[in-house]
Amino acid sequence: MKYTTLPNTDLNVSEICLGSMTWGEQNTETEGHAQLDYAIDQGINFIDTAELYSTPARAETYGSTEKIIGTWLKKRGKRDDLVIASKIAGPAEMTKHIRTGGYAKAEIKDAIHKSLKRLQTDYLDLYQLHWPERNTNYFGKLDYAHDADEAWSDNFKEILESLNEFVKEGLIRHIGLSNETAYGLSRFLEESRSQGLPKMITMQNPYNLLNRKDEIGLTEIMLREEVGMLAYSPMGFGTLSGKHLDGIQENTRLSLFPQYDRYNNENSVAATHEYKEIAERHGLSLAQLSLAFVTSRPFMTATIIGASKMDQLKENIASINVELSEEILEEINKVHTAIPNPAP
């Protein structure tokens, strides 16, 4: 395994982070524990979860993933050698079963305490806002459509003040963002700097060969301000394994949850064929190429992998040992220039 430092901290984290959102839906508790055991044996020490999980979001499975991690932690009897990240769910139609008060202080307090109880731990190393409260272009949107009548008002300072109290209490150690934009990150950094409040140290956004939209502005801010990227969906819901090129395979996320079709449009399929040819020319699997590309980016802190099957998990973790040559990177960029961001 390879390691790096979580930005602005003294925490060493594996460059592969174990994602968990299938546990409690596609995976049982026993399977989740087996994935955790294998990942830790391979040197992974970074685990990401969320109160929302498992996915898709349903009242019946709310918090199920954190509970699975919690029973594993209790059984393991050891916590301090791990870096555990979780998230508070943002306000949205799909999360009304969780809470409706957005990121008000009382809601953050409620979310943190419930996550800690489910995880059976006293603290979280990284606590993230799952997505913005305001209207913006996340979840598959490339272009921002302004809504002059939205009810949201600027509350970046208030959110940081609330989070700061829980940092001081020792319930959370560091804070980060998820599904955020350049505007949102900049505003949080501005308030942090001017008010002496905790800094958002990471950004957990989708990033893969089919979605490099954050390179248009956001990654410059992250590099200059020392904010680390935690890339989720590095395999594009499995599309970048190549398994769906001849049609959606049965018993996969895309077959079970067809609403997750973000990476299955015509341009994405065309680009995936091109990337598969590059991988084959250089003796790699498409999964190896896809994950090694994400891990290689200069703004990347960790690549979040998730797998419903153990053989997938093993291949994904092993990708940390794949290094892409300049020739391969040039070939990848030629495809990206021809078919840019087909699945933002």
ChimeraX attribute file (.defattr): number of C-alpha atoms within 10 A of each C-alpha:
attribute: neighborCount
match mode: 1-to-1
recipient: residues
	/A:1	14
	/A:2	13
	/A:3	15
	/A:4	15
	/A:5	15
	/A:6	23
	/A:7	18
	/A:8	14
	/A:9	10
	/A:10	9
	/A:11	13
	/A:12	17
	/A:13	23
	/A:14	23
	/A:15	26
	/A:16	30
	/A:17	26
	/A:18	26
	/A:19	21
	/A:20	27
	/A:21	26
	/A:22	20
	/A:23	29
	/A:24	24
	/A:25	19
	/A:26	18
	/A:27	19
	/A:28	16
	/A:29	18
	/A:30	13
	/A:31	17
	/A:32	24
	/A:33	20
	/A:34	13
	/A:35	23
	/A:36	21
	/A:37	14
	/A:38	15
	/A:39	20
	/A:40	14
	/A:41	10
	/A:42	13
	/A:43	16
	/A:44	23
	/A:45	23
	/A:46	23
	/A:47	23
	/A:48	22
	/A:49	24
	/A:50	25
	/A:51	26
	/A:52	27
	/A:53	25
	/A:54	24
	/A:55	18
	/A:56	16
	/A:57	18
	/A:58	17
	/A:59	13
	/A:60	11
	/A:61	16
	/A:62	21
	/A:63	23
	/A:64	25
	/A:65	28
	/A:66	29
	/A:67	22
	/A:68	21
	/A:69	23
	/A:70	20
	/A:71	16
	/A:72	21
	/A:73	17
	/A:74	13
	/A:75	10
	/A:76	10
	/A:77	9
	/A:78	10
	/A:79	14
	/A:80	11
	/A:81	11
	/A:82	17
	/A:83	20
	/A:84	23
	/A:85	23
	/A:86	27
	/A:87	26
	/A:88	24
	/A:89	27
	/A:90	22
	/A:91	19
	/A:92	15
	/A:93	8
	/A:94	14
	/A:95	16
	/A:96	14
	/A:97	14
	/A:98	21
	/A:99	15
	/A:100	15
	/A:101	13
	/A:102	16
	/A:103	24
	/A:104	13
	/A:105	18
	/A:106	11
	/A:107	16
	/A:108	21
	/A:109	17
	/A:110	12
	/A:111	19
	/A:112	20
	/A:113	14
	/A:114	15
	/A:115	24
	/A:116	20
	/A:117	14
	/A:118	18
	/A:119	27
	/A:120	18
	/A:121	16
	/A:122	13
	/A:123	24
	/A:124	22
	/A:125	19
	/A:126	21
	/A:127	27
	/A:128	23
	/A:129	24
	/A:130	22
	/A:131	22
	/A:132	21
	/A:133	17
	/A:134	16
	/A:135	14
	/A:136	20
	/A:137	17
	/A:138	18
	/A:139	13
	/A:140	13
	/A:141	11
	/A:142	15
	/A:143	10
	/A:144	10
	/A:145	10
	/A:146	10
	/A:147	10
	/A:148	8
	/A:149	6
	/A:150	9
	/A:151	8
	/A:152	10
	/A:153	8
	/A:154	10
	/A:155	15
	/A:156	17
	/A:157	18
	/A:158	14
	/A:159	16
	/A:160	21
	/A:161	19
	/A:162	17
	/A:163	25
	/A:164	19
	/A:165	15
	/A:166	18
	/A:167	19
	/A:168	10
	/A:169	11
	/A:170	14
	/A:171	20
	/A:172	22
	/A:173	19
	/A:174	25
	/A:175	24
	/A:176	26
	/A:177	25
	/A:178	23
	/A:179	18
	/A:180	22
	/A:181	19
	/A:182	15
	/A:183	12
	/A:184	16
	/A:185	22
	/A:186	16
	/A:187	15
	/A:188	21
	/A:189	22
	/A:190	16
	/A:191	18
	/A:192	18
	/A:193	12
	/A:194	9
	/A:195	12
	/A:196	11
	/A:197	18
	/A:198	21
	/A:199	19
	/A:200	25
	/A:201	23
	/A:202	27
	/A:203	26
	/A:204	23
	/A:205	22
	/A:206	26
	/A:207	26
	/A:208	24
	/A:209	26
	/A:210	28
	/A:211	22
	/A:212	18
	/A:213	18
	/A:214	19
	/A:215	12
	/A:216	9
	/A:217	12
	/A:218	17
	/A:219	21
	/A:220	15
	/A:221	16
	/A:222	21
	/A:223	14
	/A:224	9
	/A:225	13
	/A:226	16
	/A:227	25
	/A:228	24
	/A:229	29
	/A:230	27
	/A:231	23
	/A:232	24
	/A:233	20
	/A:234	28
	/A:235	27
	/A:236	23
	/A:237	19
	/A:238	20
	/A:239	24
	/A:240	30
	/A:241	20
	/A:242	17
	/A:243	14
	/A:244	18
	/A:245	17
	/A:246	8
	/A:247	9
	/A:248	15
	/A:249	13
	/A:250	10
	/A:251	10
	/A:252	16
	/A:253	18
	/A:254	20
	/A:255	15
	/A:256	12
	/A:257	12
	/A:258	12
	/A:259	10
	/A:260	14
	/A:261	15
	/A:262	18
	/A:263	23
	/A:264	23
	/A:265	11
	/A:266	11
	/A:267	16
	/A:268	24
	/A:269	20
	/A:270	15
	/A:271	22
	/A:272	25
	/A:273	16
	/A:274	17
	/A:275	26
	/A:276	20
	/A:277	15
	/A:278	20
	/A:279	19
	/A:280	12
	/A:281	11
	/A:282	13
	/A:283	11
	/A:284	16
	/A:285	20
	/A:286	23
	/A:287	24
	/A:288	24
	/A:289	27
	/A:290	26
	/A:291	28
	/A:292	21
	/A:293	20
	/A:294	23
	/A:295	24
	/A:296	18
	/A:297	11
	/A:298	11
	/A:299	20
	/A:300	22
	/A:301	27
	/A:302	29
	/A:303	29
	/A:304	27
	/A:305	22
	/A:306	25
	/A:307	24
	/A:308	20
	/A:309	13
	/A:310	14
	/A:311	9
	/A:312	16
	/A:313	17
	/A:314	15
	/A:315	15
	/A:316	22
	/A:317	24
	/A:318	16
	/A:319	20
	/A:320	19
	/A:321	11
	/A:322	15
	/A:323	14
	/A:324	15
	/A:325	9
	/A:326	9
	/A:327	9
	/A:328	18
	/A:329	14
	/A:330	11
	/A:331	13
	/A:332	20
	/A:333	13
	/A:334	13
	/A:335	17
	/A:336	19
	/A:337	9
	/A:338	9
	/A:339	15
	/A:340	19
	/A:341	20
	/A:342	23
	/A:343	24
	/A:344	21
